[in-house]
Amino acid sequence: MKKRELMVFAGQSNMMGAAVYPPKDPAKSLDSFEYKHNAKRRFGKGIFVPSAHPTGEFSYVDVSLAYSEEYLAKDGKSTLTDYISNTYFCPSMSNLLSDEEKTLTPFKSYSEHTAPVGASLPPLLAAEWETYGGRCAYAHIAKGGVSICHFFTPEMEEEYSRRAADHNTAHGTALPTFSRIEKEQHGAAEYFLEKSRDFFAEAEKHFADEDTSEHILVWIQGESDASLDPAEYELRLSVLWDQLKKIGFTRFFMLRIDLWGSVGSTLGVMDAQERFCQKTPDAYMMTRALSFVPYSGDSKLFTEITDEYKLCRDSAYGFGNPHLNEKAFKLAAARVAANMDRLLHCGKSPLLEEERLKDLTYMKKS
């Protein structure tokens, strides 16, 4: 039977796709598709569209408001802006205003009607996966600036608190038994679970003659959680994954995050991600490549910086937006697809890049 992996791409801005420049590569696939959930919210049934940029959708909190007469454009799209307040999740977007003057447009000024196409990982990975004889369907559920708590329901917060208390008793630590991050947007976690469940259910019907039993989470998130104790972030990953397995996810594909913020601030999250994958049988570190992309002020953290990792942020061209760009996504897509082939087609473990950052501790700890 023909196999088709179902993949949910989740996380924050670098999974969302928030580079300055729009994509140059259309990344069109021959037999891969993206699931659009807005159609189900508005009309009762989701749709599958050919994989290509742009990725994702404006998942408005208040659908009736977003598509009311006040905000409905002639093309059927909403003109409601301020994605930070008005959406649970949003699509990839670019924010170039002037190439000559190196100026940017605020992402929050965009709506479903006006958002420019942005570069992102999912269509590039789908195209790469097809070169190995694979095919997939995917959903994109990401939003800039959110912490891992954005994906936590109240029940998951309670479970985290129980596990944190047990961890403190066993290890003599002082992990908080409550979130140190202000509660994320109410309802976002529930919507994340809803869209994932609907995606799996509708894909099973849409691709009825295919094996769609592999349900994969692809994760790029953690820049907003740099202030957390690494053990807290690792514990939150375990709570998240245990919940997602209950709704049908089968594998966790981790893409280790990039350097972000003050010098070395995200190293703790990288350590937590590595340890989580080491301890969790169905979680896999798929690439460290994004961690090797230079970031302002962090050059001393590297053993070396080679050309393949340079110019992977549009800030290298003089812009004030340091998000990963199309080059970075292509690099990640190539590494992940190769490891998907090893894992899913050959039954081998992912082959990871040699470490290039000096101050990580995961190799010293079990």
Salt bridges, closest charged atoms under 4 A:
ASP25 OD2 - LYS330 NZ 3.35
ASP31 OD2 - LYS2 NZ 2.76
ASP31 OD1 - ARG4 NH2 3.03
ASP31 OD2 - ARG135 NE 3.21
GLU34 OE1 - LYS36 NZ 3.27
GLU57 OE2 - LYS195 NZ 2.73
ASP75 OD2 - HIS113 ND1 3.03
ASP99 OD1 - LYS102 NZ 3.21
GLU157 OE2 - ARG236 NH1 3.39
GLU159 OE1 - ARG162 NH2 2.60
GLU159 OE2 - ARG163 NE 2.65
GLU184 OE1 - HIS150 ND1 3.53
ASP198 OD2 - HIS37 NE2 2.75
GLU210 OE2 - LYS2 NZ 3.48
GLU210 OE1 - ARG4 NE 2.60
GLU214 OE2 - ARG251 NE 3.05
GLU232 OE1 - ARG180 NH2 3.04
GLU232 OE2 - ARG236 NE 3.39
GLU234 OE1 - ARG275 NE 3.24
GLU234 OE2 - LYS279 NZ 2.90
ASP242 OD2 - ARG163 NH2 2.70
ASP242 OD1 - LYS245 NZ 3.56
ASP258 OD2 - ARG313 NH1 2.95
GLU274 OE2 - ARG256 NH1 2.88
GLU274 OE2 - ARG288 NE 2.71
ASP282 OD2 - LYS245 NZ 3.72
GLU304 OE2 - ARG356 NH1 3.66
ASP307 OD1 - LYS310 NZ 3.42
GLU308 OE1 - ARG335 NH2 2.87
GLU308 OE2 - ARG356 NH2 3.92
ASP341 OD1 - HIS345 ND1 2.90
GLU353 OE2 - ARG335 NH1 2.85
GLU355 OE1 - ARG256 NH1 2.78
